[in-house]
């Protein structure tokens, strides 16, 4: 966990006990827990807002379509049309080597 070993955790606990005392540690833990819960709730709220806006704009649907073959087929078809147009235009022109 975070690259901290057992001895280091024990040392941190001893230092915290010496600085704050055993009567203040539960209050500090409650405060940290509340702060972490508020942070988690805020991040979940932001995620839900992003998903709602993506659903409204149809972005989510377009991302799902990217993986399908429909877009690939459309692009390939357009490229083939351009190739045919170029061959039609350059057909009468012969390259001299």
N, C-alpha and C positions, 0 to 999 in steps of 0.2 A: 504494500500500500504506500504509494508516493515515495518509495525507496527508503523508508524509515524502518529500521530493525527494532527488535524487541527491547534491547537495551536503551536505545534512543527514546522510545516511547516512555519507558520507565523513568528516565531522566527528566523528560518534559513534564510528566505527572508530578514528580517531586518538586520541580521548580514552581509549577502552578500552585501546588499546595502551600509552598513557602510564601509565595507572593500574596495570594488571596485568602488563604485559610480555608479550613474545611467547611465553614458555615456559608461562605460566599459562592462556592463552586456550584451548588444546585441552581442558584439564581443566574449565574453566568451561563450554565448549560441551557436553562430555559430560554434565556434571551437569544442565545445562538440558535436554538431550535426554532424559535419564532421567526428569527431573521431568515433562516434557510427556507422555512415554509413560505414566507412572503416572496422570496426570490423565485422559488419554484412555481408559485401561483402566477407571478408576473410573467415568467417565461412561457408557461402554458397558455396564458391569455394572449400573449403576442403570437404564439404559434397558431392558435385557433383563429385569430383575426386574419392572419396571412392565408390560412386555408379557406376561410370564408370569402375573402376577396378574390382568391384564385378561382374558386368555384363560380363566383358571380361573373368574372371576366371570361370564363371559358378557357382559361390558361391550362387548368388541370386536364381538361379534355384534349386540348391540342398536344400536350406532352404525352398523353397516352397514344395519340395517333402517330407520333413520331416513330415509335417502335414498330408500327405496322408497315405492311408492304404498300399501302395505298400511296403514301407520299413518294416512296421510292419509284413506284410505277409511274406516277405523274411526272416526276423529274426525268426519268428515263425516256418517257414518251416525248417530252418537250425537247430533250437533247436530240433524239432521233429526227424530229421535225426540222430542227435547225440544220442537222447534217444533210438531210434531203434537200433543203433549200440551197445550201452551199453547193452541193453536187449539181443541182439543176442550173445554178448560175455559172458554175465553172465548167460545165460539160462541154460547151463548144470551144473553150479555151484549152489548147494543148500545150503542155510544157515542152520546151525545147531543151534537150540535154546536150 
